[in-house]
Amino acid sequence: MNLSLFYKLAEGRSAKLLTVALLLLAAMVAKAQSDFRYQGVITQGAVHTTDNHVNGDSDDSVSFEFTELALNFATELPWELEFTGQGMYRHTGEAYEEIDVDYLILSRGFAVSADSLVGFRLGRFKNPLGLYNETRDIAFTRPAVFVPEAIYTENFRDLLLSTDGLAVYGSLFTDAGEWSVELGAGKPRIKSDSLQSLDAYTAKFSNDRSIVGRVAYEHNGGQWKGALSYLNLQFDMSLSGVSVLPFPPFTMTPFANLPGSLDHARWIASLEYNWNDWTITGEYTLSDFDIVATGVFPQLDFTNEGYYIAARKRLTPDWSVFYRWEEFFGDKDDPTGSRFLGSPFPTYSGFRKSHVVGTRWDISSNWLLMVDYHFVDGAALLSDRDNPVPADQVKRWRMLAATLSFRF
């Protein structure tokens, strides 16, 4: 598949809607083939905030600019190969609207023994990061309306989602539990709009490469789950525009075709415990950024820190409620955002702390309703596209979000 041609055809809104229709039509036609399997999920959301904007104009209003449509397929090929893929349409306010190939994989598994297997995935594969990165855009597999942004940062989503390359995996089943290892390498999902922080510049990227891996363990049929994930992204860039440094010396400098680079390393530690009708989940991340933009601003080297802990109680087979405590710091060595003092950015844009409560109702096997309520302190992780004026961002705010999903 020519992905560059796909992106070009999908640039206009009408073309995007046409592509969705073609995907649906192709799936219905292909369903007649006995070895072809497909399914889809449609999600429509609504968001209200007391301040700041999330997924559109939500401040003291209700935004319905939260739509997801996923259509995936799987089919068997000769030599026990499997071909799978998923197309996505996603709209979240000004931050994101795109039709994309979410994944497209040729895979094969090999049984090494009665209790072990290995395999490979070739193509565009989802990055095995944490507990939710591979399924974060499918409502039925999410823990809530929004996955914890302290771990799965939305402003960096394209680069976290998937890789074009080769991944290998292996699993070992023992009396003590199941061990699994995944390792992949290739080119990251970098496009001109992948990084909101570069919206003010004209950017060209080259020499992009990524490595991703995860070691996971499950005990007693999933009663305990643990994982350690790692992602390293590197790419060079050429920038043109006017630099506005958000902290001293606050200089504004015009420039053209200046070289730069980004080196990003992200570690995620994950743990989950299931007991009767309870699920306790926690994840912690350290995300290091080393950014060089020669002649634009000094070398930037900082580390994001984030974590959450969540508890879910299943009241009935169809109803559950949850609570989540979440914290994120843009620079773990500056948790109060003091480096922004005197800049156009408020100090509280350097952190975010949230209490989140919510409920999930599995109305039927095909319908799902989820509702979250967030009590937020801090403005970190807000979309710059939905909130273009930093001074207008509010430190303490609340958010009510709901999604209704249908799968077919």
Secondary structure, DSSP 8 states (H G I E B T S, - for coil): --HHHHHHHTSSHHHHHHHHHHHHHHHHHHTTSTTEEEEEEEEEEEEEESSS-SSSS-BTSEEEEEEEEEEEEEEEEGGGEEEEEEEEEEEETTTEEEEEEEEEEEEEEEEEETTEEEEEEEEEEE---TTTGGGTT-GGGSSSSS--TTTS-GGGHHHHHEEEEEEEEEEEEETTEEEEEEEEEEEE---TTS-GGGTTSEEEEEEEEEEEEEEEEEETTTTEEEEEEEEEEEEEEEEEEEEE-SSTT--EEEEEEEEEEEEEEEEEEEEEEEETTEEEEEEEEEEEEEEEETTTEEEEEEEEEEEEEEEEEESSSSEEEEEEEEEEESSTT-TT-GGGTTSSS-GGGGEEEEEEEEEEE--SSSEEEEEEEEEEE--TT--TTT---GGG--SEEEEEEEEEEEE-
